[in-house]
Structures are given as structure tokens and as C-alpha cells.
Amino acid sequence: QVQLVESGGGLVQAGGSLRLSCTASGFAGSFSDFGPMGWYRQAPGKQRDVVATIARDGSTNYADSVKGRFTISRDGAKNTVYLQMNSLKPEDTAVYYCNGDRNGYTYWGQGTQVTVSS
């Protein structure tokens, strides 16, 4: 059974950095068989929004609010997708989720809390 597990969240002051990791397990075949993978976030009382996505070929897309501050990457050797977050702002506070498409199904992790204090 495919699982995505996020880690790396926490409490950080505004202007600080965090790196989130999303590690996939329980799948047969290669990590590269995952299609697009992405990071999403959901603040209290708000909908879940896309933060960044990365395609199998490594091409990336970012929400306007994080462009220039966040970087998404994927490491096939570690079955992991990363989200490097720099220059964090209080409005980045949310639960961050990763997802990945595989064999026509979209898998989600359980989420990791990121809190940015002012």
C-alpha cells in the first residue's frame, strides 16, 4: 500500500527557513513512476491550496505567493520530494500536505504543521 509521509514541520520565526520532506513507501517499481507530485497547504478555516508541483521530468510550478522563496525538488534515490522554504512569513502558517499521482490514483500524506511567528 502506497504511503506518503511528511516531516520537517515546526515552529519558526518570520524570515526563517524550513525544509519539508515527503517520503514514499509501499509501492512496487520505481519512484520515477510517480507522475506529478506536489505540496499543498491548508490554513485554519481555509481551503487546501497548491503550493508547488514537480513533474516527472523535473519541471516545476509555484503559487505566486511563494515564488522566489520556496523550492520543490525530488530525489529518486531517496523516494522523497522536498520543499525548501525560505524567508517564511506568518501567512505561510498552515498544515502542509504532499501528494503524488501513481497508476491513476492520487495519494496524500497526513500533513505536517508549519507555524511562522511574527
TITILO-510195 format. One line per 10 residues: number of its first residue (from 1); their letters; for each residue x, y, z of N, C-alpha, C. Coordinates in steps of 0.001 Angstrom, whole numbers, plus 524288, in hexadecimal, padded with zeros to 5 digits. Example, Ala and Ser with C-alpha at 12.3 -4.5 7.8 and 13.67 -1.06 7.14 Angstrom:
BEGIN
1	AS	83386,7E9C6,81E78,8300C,7EE6C,81E78,83390,7F31C,81E78  83232,7F736,81BA8,83566,7FBDC,81BE4,83264,8001E,81EBE .
end
This chain:
BEGIN
1	QVQLVESGGG	80353,7FB5B,80000,80000,80000,80000,80378,804D9,80000  8028B,8083A,7FC41,805B8,80CF0,7FBC5,804B1,8109F,80056  808DC,81294,80292,8086E,8167F,806BA,80C0B,81B00,80599  80A3C,81FA2,806D0,80D70,8245F,806A5,80DAD,82689,80C29  8125F,82763,80E18,8130B,8293D,8136B,81627,82E4F,8135D  813B3,8327B,8155D,81650,8378E,815A8,81935,8381D,81AD6  81D3C,83B3B,81AB8,82016,83C99,81F72,822C2,841DB,81E9A  824B6,8440E,822DC,827B5,848E2,82276,824D8,84DC9,82417  81FD9,84D4E,8255D,81D01,851E1,8271D,81EB2,85394,82C81  81CB9,85808,82E24,81E11,859FA,83355,81CCA,85FB1,833E4 .
11	LVQAGGSLRL	81EE8,861F7,8380E,81E22,8677D,83947,82318,86A77,837D4  82273,86EB5,834F2,826EE,871CB,83342,82570,8778C,83353  8293B,87ADF,83432,82832,8807C,83410,827E5,8826B,82E6E  8251C,886A8,82DBF,824CD,88912,82894,82A4E,88A2E,8268A  82B12,8890C,82182,83032,889A9,81F24,8337D,884C5,81F44  831BE,880EB,8223C,834A3,87C13,822BC,83390,87846,81E52  835CB,87399,81ED9,83567,86F97,81ACA,833F1,86A56,81D27  83163,8673B,81A06,83048,861C6,81B4C,830B0,85E92,81647  83209,85999,816DB,831D3,85606,8126B,82E2F,85187,813BC  82A21,8510F,810A1,82675,84CC7,81143,82818,84839,80DC6 .
21	SCTASGFAGS	82731,8438A,80FBB,82841,83EC9,80CBE,82352,83B90,80C49  822C2,838ED,807F1,81E56,83564,8070E,82099,8305F,804C5  82087,82C3D,807DA,822E8,82757,8063B,81EB8,82358,804E2  81F54,82103,8005B,81B99,81D25,7FE75,81D74,817A1,7FFB0  819CC,8143A,800F0,81B14,80EC4,80206,81679,80B50,8007F  8176B,80630,8008C,81330,8027D,7FFAC,811A9,801C1,7F9FE  814E9,80395,7F660,81388,8030F,7F0E3,8172A,7FF3E,7EE30  81523,7FCDD,7EA09,81859,7F97D,7E6D0,81A75,7FCA8,7E245  81F15,7FB57,7E084,82151,7FE2D,7DC29,824AA,802B7,7DDE6  824F1,806A6,7DA97,8287F,80B07,7DB76,825AD,80FEC,7DD60 .
31	FSDFGPMGWY	8286D,812F4,7E08B,8265A,817FE,7E244,82542,81B78,7DD96  82852,81ADE,7D984,82799,81E24,7D4E6,82276,81D02,7D21B  81FDF,818CB,7D38E,81ABC,817A8,7D154,81675,81B26,7D395  817B3,81DDF,7D7CB,81402,821DA,7D9A2,813BE,82619,7D574  80F13,827DE,7D45C,80E65,82C47,7D0E8,80F61,83145,7D3E2  80C42,83541,7D2D2,80D06,83A1C,7D5B1,80C80,83954,7DB95  80FE9,83BE9,7DE6E,80F8C,83BF8,7E41D,80F56,841A6,7E5E3  80CF2,84273,7EA5E,80C4F,847DF,7EBEB,80BD5,8489E,7F1BE  80C4A,84D74,7F33D,80B60,84F30,7F899,806AE,852DA,7F8A0  80347,851FF,7FC6F,7FEA4,8552A,7FD30,7FE9A,85704,802D4 .
41	RQAPGKQRDV	7FB80,85AF6,803F4,7FB07,85CB3,80959,7F577,85E68,80A7A  7F424,85DD8,80F79,7EEE7,85F43,8112B,7EF48,8620A,81664  7EDB8,866F8,81660,7ED87,86A0F,81B2C,7E830,8694B,81DB8  7E7C5,86A45,822CA,7E2C0,8698D,82577,7DE64,86CB4,822E1  7DA16,86A1A,821C1,7D59D,86CB4,81F7B,7D608,86DDD,819BA  7DA35,86BFD,81747,7DAF6,86D12,811BC,7DB4C,867F7,80EA0  7DAD6,86865,8099A,7DB37,863CC,80644,7E0E8,86242,80588  7E1AC,85D84,803D5,7E6EF,85B9C,802B1,7E89A,85DBE,7FD63  7ED1C,8603D,7FD48,7EF09,862AC,7F87D,7F449,8605B,7F6EC  7F544,8604C,7F1E5,7FA44,85E6F,7EFF3,7FE8E,8625D,7F133 .
51	VATIARDGST	8030F,8604D,7F2B5,807A1,86391,7F3C5,80B93,86301,7EF5C  80CCB,85E25,7EE0B,810AA,85D1A,7E9FF,80FDE,8579C,7E7EA  8110F,856E5,7E2F7,810CA,851B7,7E09A,815B2,850AD,7DD72  816ED,84BAB,7DCE5,81B6D,84A1E,7D9CC,819E7,8456D,7D676  81AF5,845D1,7D180,819A5,841A5,7CDDC,81DF2,83D88,7CDC2  81CBF,83948,7CB16,8208F,8350B,7CAB4,82597,836E9,7C820  82521,83A9C,7C47B,829C3,83C88,7C1C5,82C9B,840C7,7C4D5  82AA4,841FB,7C980,82D33,845CF,7CCD9,82B49,84B5C,7CC36  827BD,84C42,7C891,825A3,85189,7C7F0,8223D,852E7,7CCA6  8225A,857D3,7CE1C,81FC3,8597D,7D2EC,81C01,85DFD,7D202 .
61	NYADSVKGRF	81845,85E70,7D590,814AC,862DB,7D5A2,813D6,86479,7DB47  8130E,8698A,7DC07,81270,86B9F,7E14A,80DCA,86F4E,7E19A  80B50,86F69,7E61C,8076E,87369,7E726,80A2C,878B5,7E740  80777,87CB1,7E57E,809DD,881E3,7E54F,80BD6,8839B,7EAA9  80919,8820B,7EEBD,80A6A,883DA,7F3FC,80F93,881A6,7F605  81197,87D8B,7F383,8166F,87B26,7F56E,81ADF,87B6E,7F17A  819DB,87D72,7ECE2,81DF3,87DBF,7E8E3,822A2,880DF,7EAEA  8273A,87EB6,7E9F2,82BF9,88143,7EBB2,82D77,88007,7F149  829EA,87D92,7F434,82B0B,87C42,7F9B0,82B35,8765B,7FA98  827F6,87369,7F7D4,82795,86DC1,7F88E,829DD,86AF4,7F3CC .
71	TISRDGAKNT	82C15,86664,7F4BC,82E25,86324,7F084,82C84,85D7D,7F164  82A27,85B35,7ED65,828A6,855B5,7EDA2,82C99,85284,7EA8E  82DCB,84DDA,7EC85,8316B,84A67,7E9CC,82FEE,844C3,7EB0B  831E2,84128,7E7CF,830DD,83BA2,7E8D2,835E7,83884,7E842  836A8,834BE,7EBB3,83B5C,83188,7EBDB,839B9,82BDB,7EB3B  83AA7,829B7,7E693,83912,8245F,7E58B,83BF7,82064,7E8D2  840C1,82191,7EA33,843DA,81DE1,7ED4C,841B7,81D5D,7F2D5  83F07,82165,7F4A2,83CEE,82157,7F9FA,836F8,82109,7FA0B  83499,82080,7F579,82ED7,82032,7F51A,82C43,824C6,7F7D9  82E83,8295E,7F731,82CE7,82DDE,7FA52,82C35,832C0,7F6FF .
81	VYLQMNSLKP	8283D,835B9,7F864,82766,83AEB,7F634,82848,83ED3,7FA9D  82B05,84302,7F962,82C4F,846FE,7FD4C,8299A,84C21,7FC07  828D3,84F37,80016,82728,8549C,7FF6B,82AA0,857F1,802E7  82E3B,85AB3,8007B,83193,85E58,80352,82EBC,86387,803B2  82DEA,86555,80872,82AFA,86A1F,80956,82E7C,86E1E,80BFB  82F70,87269,80952,832AC,876A4,80B61,82F74,87B95,80C07  83184,87F3C,80EFA,82EE3,88440,80FD3,82932,8837A,81160  8285D,88016,81520,8230C,87EC0,816B5,82039,88364,81916  81B28,88386,8181F,817CC,887B5,81A04,8137F,8855F,81D6A  81139,8886C,820E9,80CE7,88656,8241C,80876,8841C,820D1 .
91	EDTAVYYCNG	8078B,8865B,81C43,80355,8845D,818EE,80491,87F21,8166F  8094C,87D31,81725,80AA0,877E8,8155C,808E4,873C3,8194D  80705,87572,81DC8,80545,871C0,821C2,800C6,86E75,81FB5  8015C,8694C,8200A,7FD6A,865B6,81E04,7FF2F,8601A,81F09  7FBB6,85C79,81DFF,7FD3C,85700,81D9F,7FEC7,85606,817F7  8035B,853CA,81742,8055F,852C9,81206,804D4,84D03,810C3  802AD,84BF4,80C30,801CA,846A5,80A66,804BD,845B6,80543  806AA,840FC,8049B,808CB,83FA2,7FF78,80522,83BC7,7FCDB  8055F,83BAF,7F7BF,80272,837C6,7F4E0,80587,835E8,7F038  803C5,8318A,7EE0C,8065F,82F5E,7E980,8029B,82BFA,7E672 .
101	DRNGYTYWGQ	8031B,82C34,7E151,7FFD4,8291E,7DDDD,802C5,82434,7DC32  8000F,81FD1,7DC95,8026E,81AE0,7DB0D,7FE28,8172B,7D93E  7FED2,8152C,7D48A,7FB10,81163,7D261,7F573,81359,7D299  7F4D6,81852,7D17A,7EFA8,81A88,7D12A,7ED27,81BE4,7D657  7F023,81B96,7DA7C,7EE09,81CD6,7DFA8,7F168,82112,7E21D  7EEE2,82486,7E50C,7F1B4,828A9,7E7D1,7F219,8274A,7ED93  7F6D5,826F5,7EF76,7F7DA,825BA,7F4EE,7F92E,82AB6,7F7EE  7F784,82AD3,7FCE5,7F88B,82F4F,80052,7FB46,82D83,80545  7FE9F,830E8,80738,800E4,8300C,80C53,7FD3E,83210,81093  7FEFA,83169,81567,7FBA6,832D3,819D4,7FC49,8388F,81B66 .
111	GTQVTVSS	80043,83B1C,81961,80110,840A4,81A70,80505,841AB,81EB9  8077C,8462A,81E63,80B24,847E8,82266,80A22,84DB8,82369  80A0D,84F2B,82861,808B2,85488,829DE,80D6F,85819,8295E  80CA5,85C80,826DF,81091,860A9,826A0,80E35,8657D,8291A  810DE,86790,82D06,80F12,86C4B,82FAB,8135F,87054,82F76  81218,874E8,82D5D,815E3,87927,82CE5,8142F,87D8B,83084  8176F,87ED0,8344B,81626,882F0,8380C,81847,8882B,83625  8157D,88C4A,83784,81724,8918E,835CB,81ACD,8940B,839B6 .
end
